[in-house]
Amino acid sequence: MKNAKADAALYILTGLLQRLETERPGMIQDMIEGVEGDRASLSENIEDRAHVEKIFDEAIELLTRANSA
């Protein structure tokens, strides 16, 4: 199911990240590394791990998309 509100927020966020990247080159890559580090430091017994993993997946996907444009 498509969600126009969520898609609009992603569109705006991607644009903001790209603008910030022009002012601070390397910022998005640093953010990607931060997300990966946070994921790696998750406790093994975290509640609803599958959901948390999906959040990290989505964050990496968004940052990667913003970084490649």
C-alpha distance (Angstrom), angle and dihedral (degrees) to the residues before:
residue distance angle dihedral
M1 . . .
K2 3.79 . .
N3 3.79 119.5 .
A4 3.80 112.3 -160.2
K5 3.81 93.2 -170.3
A6 3.82 93.1 53.8
D7 3.81 91.4 43.5
A8 3.82 90.7 51.0
A9 3.79 90.9 50.6
L10 3.82 90.5 50.4
Y11 3.81 90.2 48.7
I12 3.80 92.3 52.0
L13 3.80 93.4 43.2
T14 3.80 91.5 50.4
G15 3.80 90.4 51.2
L16 3.79 92.0 48.8
L17 3.79 92.2 49.4
Q18 3.81 90.8 50.1
R19 3.80 92.0 50.6
L20 3.78 91.5 48.8
E21 3.79 89.7 48.6
T22 3.81 90.4 59.0
E23 3.81 89.1 55.3
R24 3.81 94.7 41.1
P25 3.81 109.6 29.1
G26 3.80 111.7 -153.0
M27 3.80 94.1 24.2
I28 3.81 95.0 116.7
Q29 3.80 92.6 48.6
D30 3.80 88.7 50.4
M31 3.80 88.9 51.9
I32 3.82 91.0 49.9
E33 3.79 89.8 52.1
G34 3.81 89.7 48.2
V35 3.80 92.2 53.1
E36 3.80 90.6 47.5
G37 3.81 89.9 49.7
D38 3.79 92.0 49.5
R39 3.79 90.0 50.0
A40 3.79 91.7 49.8
S41 3.79 91.6 51.3
L42 3.81 95.5 52.6
S43 3.75 115.0 126.6
E44 3.79 113.8 -110.5
N45 3.80 91.4 -126.9
I46 3.80 98.2 49.5
E47 3.78 113.8 145.9
D48 3.83 115.3 -105.0
R49 3.80 92.6 3.6
A50 3.81 93.1 174.6
H51 3.80 91.0 59.6
V52 3.80 92.6 46.3
E53 3.81 90.1 49.6
K54 3.82 89.5 52.6
I55 3.80 89.7 52.7
F56 3.81 90.3 53.9
D57 3.83 90.3 46.5
E58 3.80 91.3 52.9
A59 3.80 92.6 45.9
I60 3.81 91.7 51.6
E61 3.80 90.8 46.9
L62 3.81 92.5 51.2
L63 3.79 93.8 46.0
T64 3.80 92.3 46.0
R65 3.81 90.8 50.6
A66 3.81 91.3 49.5
N67 3.81 90.9 46.4
S68 3.80 94.9 52.0
A69 3.79 97.8 50.9
